[in-house]
């Protein structure tokens, strides 16, 4: 009963929101024209009429986001491990990644396009850069934020550093890694779509940019809807992995 109630109210709120939108209540309150904010029915019609092209472009953007997120997360985790094993040398890498993450995507995208050309690689490179920091910082915290009694217990068993790393640091790090992946699901979609605004011939970002330029707002909003769906899909996959990877964690007992 509790699960049904938890699902019922968000669904009801969504239906009411769409109904008010369709009845142009928001247009009246915010003084917005229909050409500026198309009705949900127009967006659905656009999705149906252009489903093949939108599906193809969605898969292209999803490939960029997924590939970049996996590479960026792997590099970020590797940097966290290096910073843990070699703190004197590796911690500087975390500072560098954090500084790199502060660079705006709109500044990175043109540079990556010049380096890798008009292909999937340039967008994946942008996503890689935007997802490294979250993984590096979260994984580093998980690898080093150990309970003192757990570390003392391992030392009492005369465990060497490799055993401590494998049996204590890595399991302790898993919840932080999952958290970083959740953050990166949204960051990867943002990075992929924004990078497609520059020198691209495919993808939801490319279609969104072109649709806005020629005032096809229903198509632009259709791209936004699909982007949100892809982000939710990536997040749901990570959430599914979380349920199986860290069953023992307190967060999974609620």
Buried (B, 14 or more C-beta within 10 A) or exposed (E): EEEEEEEEEEEEEEEEEEEBBEEEEEBEEEEEEEEEBBBBEBBEBBBEEBEEEBEEBBBBBBBBBBBBBBBBBBBBBBBBBBBBBEEEEBBEBBEBBBEEBEEEBEEBBBBBBEEBEEEBBBBBBBBBBBBBBBBBBBBBBBBBEBEEEBBEEBEEEEBEEEEBBEBBBBEBBBBBBBBBBBBBBBBBBBBBBBBBBBBBEBBBBBBBBBBBEEEBBBBBBBBBBBBEEBBEEBBEEBEEEBEEBBEEBEEEEE
